[in-house]
Amino acid sequence: DNETAARVISVPVLRTKLLAFAISSFIIGVAGVLWAFTYLRTVEPAGFNLDRSFQILFIIIIGGLASIRGAFLGAAFIVVLPLFLSRLGAFLFGGLFDSGVLDISQRIVLGALIIIFLIAEPSGLSALFDRLKRRIGSRSS
């Protein structure tokens, strides 16, 4: 994170950045191949559309970039929230609205939550859970 400190202790900054980029690109490439052949069973342009790209972006925003746990939390949040909202909408409104209205309502709620996360908690759910864990730990001590 601190290039000046890395240079002071003789770490080759450019080489280290390129190595990190290459390793992460390799891992993402392998993950993409595994996802394509296990989930889709085929590779086609429609398999990774704009909606899927935004879904992955929102997983990163909500979960946080700092840890692997953030990716899992963000993915769970993005998958579970629409299910929860559809059940809640069906319970509260019954047959008053069709599924299209409930789908648009889910997107509005998800969009509002993403804006709230970007403003109030830019580090994501992972950092929020870390702070909560520290507060609970400090109260019990």
C-alpha positions as MATLAB code, in Angstrom:
seq = 'DNETAARVISVPVLRTKLLAFAISSFIIGVAGVLWAFTYLRTVEPAGFNLDRSFQILFIIIIGGLASIRGAFLGAAFIVVLPLFLSRLGAFLFGGLFDSGVLDISQRIVLGALIIIFLIAEPSGLSALFDRLKRRIGSRSS';
ca = [
       0.000    0.000    0.000;
       2.835    2.402    0.744;
       5.210    2.606   -2.207;
       7.658    4.917   -0.439;
       8.052    2.539    2.491;
       8.495   -0.374    0.088;
      11.249    1.464   -1.780;
      12.995    2.312    1.502;
      13.275   -1.371    2.405;
      14.455   -2.246   -1.140;
      11.297   -3.904   -2.437;
      11.062   -3.634   -6.245;
       7.694   -1.878   -6.440;
       6.986   -2.218  -10.165;
       7.990   -5.878  -10.232;
       5.878   -6.617   -7.148;
       2.836   -4.872   -8.626;
       3.200   -6.728  -11.913;
       3.582  -10.036  -10.088;
       0.467   -9.367   -7.989;
      -1.449   -8.424  -11.138;
      -0.301  -11.557  -12.975;
      -1.165  -13.892  -10.105;
      -4.590  -12.334   -9.542;
      -5.303  -12.432  -13.299;
      -4.402  -16.120  -13.389;
      -6.666  -16.902  -10.433;
      -9.564  -14.932  -11.929;
      -9.044  -16.660  -15.278;
      -9.181  -20.100  -13.679;
     -12.280  -19.072  -11.712;
     -13.937  -17.860  -14.914;
     -13.213  -21.102  -16.727;
     -14.504  -23.194  -13.835;
     -17.619  -21.051  -13.554;
     -18.302  -21.233  -17.291;
     -18.008  -24.986  -17.573;
     -19.678  -25.981  -14.312;
     -22.459  -23.404  -14.147;
     -23.189  -22.733  -17.814;
     -21.907  -25.982  -19.365;
     -20.982  -23.853  -22.368;
     -19.265  -20.584  -23.162;
     -21.194  -17.914  -25.009;
     -21.399  -14.116  -24.863;
     -24.885  -14.168  -23.334;
     -23.600  -16.130  -20.339;
     -21.847  -13.104  -18.882;
     -24.155  -10.205  -19.617;
     -24.325   -6.704  -18.163;
     -26.627   -7.779  -15.319;
     -24.084  -10.378  -14.165;
     -21.290   -7.782  -14.343;
     -23.260   -5.385  -12.162;
     -24.131   -8.193   -9.764;
     -20.435   -8.981   -9.274;
     -19.651   -5.278   -8.846;
     -22.364   -4.967   -6.189;
     -21.049   -8.053   -4.399;
     -17.666   -6.348   -4.164;
     -19.150   -3.017   -3.042;
     -21.339   -4.538   -0.350;
     -18.861   -7.157    0.855;
     -15.745   -5.024    0.826;
     -12.358   -5.370   -0.837;
     -10.243   -5.930    2.253;
     -10.841   -9.642    2.785;
     -12.056  -12.881    1.263;
     -14.787  -12.935    3.883;
     -16.153   -9.723    2.355;
     -16.667  -11.444   -0.993;
     -18.593  -14.258    0.670;
     -20.677  -11.836    2.731;
     -21.441   -9.701   -0.319;
     -22.417  -12.733   -2.395;
     -24.654  -14.060    0.365;
     -26.242  -10.631    0.745;
     -26.896  -10.254   -2.998;
     -28.354  -13.767   -3.273;
     -30.407  -13.811   -0.063;
     -31.791  -10.250   -0.186;
     -33.978  -10.731   -3.318;
     -35.324  -14.001   -1.909;
     -36.131  -12.318    1.386;
     -37.738   -9.324   -0.319;
     -39.880  -11.508   -2.591;
     -41.133  -13.516    0.404;
     -41.755  -10.332    2.368;
     -43.570   -8.720   -0.575;
     -45.749  -11.785   -1.093;
     -46.533  -11.892    2.632;
     -47.307   -8.182    3.036;
     -49.049   -7.447   -0.250;
     -50.384  -10.869   -1.200;
     -51.964  -10.625   -4.637;
     -52.151   -6.826   -4.792;
     -49.104   -6.485   -7.034;
     -47.838   -8.650   -9.837;
     -44.335  -10.086   -9.920;
     -43.049   -7.253  -12.122;
     -43.840   -4.629   -9.493;
     -42.183   -6.731   -6.791;
     -39.111   -7.221   -9.008;
     -38.786   -3.469   -9.582;
     -39.255   -2.899   -5.840;
     -36.403   -5.321   -5.124;
     -34.135   -3.427   -7.510;
     -35.037   -0.113   -5.865;
     -34.283   -1.469   -2.385;
     -31.006   -3.000   -3.582;
     -30.002    0.260   -5.280;
     -30.773    2.244   -2.133;
     -28.735   -0.185   -0.023;
     -25.785    0.091   -2.402;
     -25.883    3.892   -2.176;
     -26.100    3.664    1.620;
     -23.122    1.287    1.699;
     -21.078    3.566   -0.544;
     -21.769    6.577    1.685;
     -21.970    5.128    5.195;
     -19.722    2.055    4.979;
     -17.362    2.203    1.988;
     -15.310   -0.712    3.350;
     -18.303   -3.054    3.162;
     -19.886   -5.640    5.417;
     -16.541   -7.163    6.319;
     -15.296   -3.971    7.994;
     -18.687   -3.497    9.642;
     -18.488   -6.972   11.184;
     -14.892   -6.372   12.308;
     -15.913   -3.185   14.129;
     -18.918   -4.919   15.669;
     -16.701   -7.773   16.870;
     -14.248   -5.301   18.437;
     -17.064   -3.444   20.216;
     -18.520   -6.649   21.599;
     -15.042   -7.780   22.671;
     -14.304   -4.469   24.396;
     -17.614   -4.529   26.285;
     -17.039   -8.040   27.586;
     -13.538   -7.160   28.850;
];
